[in-house]
């Protein structure tokens, strides 16, 4: 099946610094990737839809300048948490759709990145 | 707007017994429904999906789900639970046909299988 990787798997940073998280589709091309945030024992909250070659589409309430998304190629999307604060600590998960001519595909999820801001 | 509801935060089942994790949906058109499982500190793994066709959908690890249009439900089932099935389960609905369509998740149900 399709594989999505994330790097790093875990990061600890100081308050005020920026952190970049990478999401890669390893064996397929993804014109669209999605970024989610998950709080402990909670469901996934869609943050934004990352579109290759164009601007990301953010969900209501998500700060564009805080969470910068760049989808530079068909296999890579990055999420940068700028000027991180302790309340940004969370589990961040990306996903991608295989796309193609088959409709209603399931999305494939990365293993997640645990961000802790001190 | 599309939505799914998982009424149970936690389901406890003895190993070897059948299990059911409930999900109801609300959609404006045809429902595209999914079940995912998440193990601790891991991403989500796809279990099964309903798009059209047979109401009983079979998926990974012996799981199946029954689509019931009249009750707007898509409950996840397994005839005989294993301890290794203990995890967090999410029901989800997709809001369109394209690869850019969003997936909306339910609140999740923690399944605990006791030996």
Interface residues (C-beta under 8 A of the other chain):
Chain A: X4 X6 X30 X31 X32 X34 X41 X42 X43 X44 X46 X49 X51 X91 X93 X95 X97 X98 X99 X100 X103 X104 X105 X106 X107 X108 X109 X110 X111 X112 X114
Chain B: X32 X34 X36 X41 X42 X43 X44 X45 X46 X49 X51 X90 X94 X97 X98 X99 X100 X102 X103 X104 X105 X106 X107 X108 X110
